Amino acid sequence: MLASLFTWAQNPTTDSLDLPLELQFVPVGGFYHQQVEVELIAPQGDIFYTTDGSKPTRRSKAYRGPITLKQTTVIRAIAISADNTSDLLGNTYFIDEPDTDFPIVSLGITPYLLFDPYKGIFMQGSRAVDSLWQKPGANFWTRREFPLQVEIYESDGRCVYNNMSGFRLFGGMSRLFPQKSLALVARNRYGQKRFDYPIFGEDGPKEFKYLVLRNSGSDFGKTHFRDGLMTGLVEDWDIDKQAFRASHVYINGKYWGIFNIREKVNRYFIESHNEVDKDSLDLIEHRQTLKRGSKREYLRFIEYIEQSDLRQPDQYAYVSGKMEIDNYMNHQIAQIYFDNQDAGGNIKFWRPQTEEGRWRWILFDTDWGFGLHQHDAYKNNSLAFHTEADGPAWPNPPWSTVLLRKLLENDGFRREFVNRFADHLNVSFASERVMHRIDSLLEIYTPEMDRHLDRWRLSDRKWQNQINRMRAFAAERPNYVRMHLMDKFNTGGQRNLHAETTPGGSVVINGHVRVRQDKAFDGIYFENYPVHIRAIPDYGYRFSHWEGITLEDNQRSFEIQLRKKQYVFKAVFEPFAHPLLGKVMINEIAPINKKAGDWIELYNSTNKRVTLTDWVLTDLKNEWTFPRAVIDPNDYLVICRDSAKFFTQFPNSYNVIVGPDFGINKRKETLALFSRLGAVVDSISYEVPPQDSVFSLSLLLPELDNADPENWALRPGTGSPNLPNPYYLESTIRHTQALWLQMGLAATVVVLCIFLLVLRNRGVI
């Protein structure tokens, strides 16, 4: 028995280990300036291969010797023995192809699947209705999935991915174009279950279940980067959006043009960008087409919206608890500025399946914006379009505008909407910034476009005209949108605002626009919509005074009604290190907490009692002045929003005061603690992905710098007010355990030494 086991271990069979045969390509695929000879090596099997992209089988050409390649070719091969096979492998050899700064994606697909005149999915087929548009019954409307070989080469020539995957045709009406979009999917049944390469850079997701090779949608034959431009303009907004990267694609060794690599908007996309489980969310598109989960909560939500009076604070508060207001507002502002004429029903939105889960909107497929079909589209009143109560079935039916219409009934939402739109027109959508973005994309695309235009017999003149159309849109759009806002909301006249700061701090306008010393700010706002201004000192400084504007008590924060046509002011800061700087600190934060209400914990790390009376706690938009309050040495103070909720959840808490009613943002926030005289004592900023449960943010250890996001932990649950944070407790326990272990080992060594000494004295050893 033992002998047979030994023999098996020395000579395992391929069946027992289930290992495929080894198959090698020498040299491997890549870029070559002249013809190349490729050897296929499989010592234990016969090799069969193809050079047209077909899947190799026993019926394919048998390998007999080196393969000479004089033009770009995909070799797909398999090794077969009597009782085993190799993996199906493929390598692309790019022969004398033009240099490029784009990544290259090479696809090996059985040609019959694409080009058979009757069944090929790139073809109309025999059942297509020969209409001018849509061509119902055409093969390219199929939703079937097929296998293919995928290779991805970085712009430096490295092959960063090579595996079998699946693909489907992708898109709607853009399938009518000769260059068709493809959705790639990684599945176990093909090969790897993920595309395990950060194709969008180290700051993006590290792996993907799906990738889309997009023909630019409705923008095909025009700029080829319209959607990428628009989503890039809002890259730092609280809005879900797809990453974007241009690439060259080859199919079966033939150049297939420029495709934009995009993420596919589905549950995997949501999971990769948010702290949610892909199997525990509701995802809906269009009016109420269910893509994942359930639409029960959404139907209840919309029914409430339609029947409610959102002018009433309690009803608006209920709606705010069901949807992420900031996210939706950003989504609508973007679509209105873009003049996306296909935005009405072209929407996707989702929520985590939790009690606290709120609806979020995803920005995608904006191709119909920025003047796609109209040279002077910058004039279009998209605000009226998106608030039309009686629009046609397409593109803006009443169901697609009801949510924004109802929300705009609320005074607070309407004021925030107008001011935020003004903020974005001044910054994100400022003509100079948008022009710079267009120029940056042109710098990337221009050296690459000739090949693409030639491949699809597209017009360079049309491409240039579309670029100029986008430039005109960038230059003119802000002025027209401001006029549309004035007409819709009775804003009064436009007002100019000029803000500067001295070194040592910043000015924040409306909680969104931050002005630093290195660049003054010039913006346009509206007479009837007051603007909120706040001076925020840096560490080691305090606010001194304003220049250009006179205020009672020299407030650091104020709201101004813009009666004059122009306002010019400067925030002046002065060096000052408060003695408690970094010693009284924000230690734990529980935002949007339905169980306990929002709360913030402060910690006094000194050995003296600290009086906080008349200190100030702020976020970017609001500030709150402390009533009489103290923190004992090495102790805590909790500031809660709802004391009844808080003490129901934490009945043993102490030193708790009722604080501001403005709430703490769950996604992105800046909190600051100021002394009575305006010196910064502590401040933190955070940005976290949407969570599918209640959570708190806690400082890992009291001695760490709480301004560094790396020193904070996000933990599910309602938090630990008035107690050391969990990591501190865990580290203390680990330290104590390690100390006792060391003491135990030391004691053991001492006892052993004594025992040996006794034995030696007795002559035993």
Secondary structure, 3 states (H helix, E strand, C coil): CHHHHHHHHHCCCHHHHCCCECCEEECCCEEECCCEEEEEECCCCEEEEECCCCCCCCCCEECCCCEEECCCEEEEEEEECCCCEECCEEEEEEECCCCCCCCEEEEECCHHHHHCCCCCCCCCCCCCCCCCCCCCCCHHHCCCCEEEEEEEECCCCCEEEEEEEEEEEECCHHHHCCCCEEEEECCCCCCCCCECCCCCCCCCCCCECEEEEECCHHHCCCCCCHHHHHHHHCCCCCCEECCEEEEEEEECCEEEEEEEEECCCCHHHHHHHCECCCCCEEEEECCCEEEECCCHHHHHHHHHHHHCCCCCHHHHHHHHCCECHHHHHHHHHHHHHHCCCCCCCCCEEEEECCCCCCEEEEECCCCCCCCCCCCCHHHCCHHHHHCCCCCCCCCCCHHHHHHHHHHCCCHHHHHHHHHHHHHHHHCCCCHHHHHHHHHHHHHHHHHHHHHHHHHCCCCHHHHHHHHHHHHHHHHHHHHHHHHHHHHHHCCCCEEEEEEEECCCEEEEECCCEEEECCECEEEEEECCCCEEEEEEECCCEEEEEEECCCCHHHCCEEEECCCCCEEEEEEEEEECCCCCCCCEEEEEEECCCCCCCCEEEEEECCCCCEECCCCEEECCCCEEECCCCEECCCEEEEEECCHHHHHHHCCCCCCEEECCCCCCCCCEEEEEEECCCCEEEEEEEEECCCECCCEEEEECCCCCCCCCHHHEEEEECCCCCCCCCHHHHHHHHHHHHHHHHHHHHHHHHHHHHHHHHHHHHCCCC
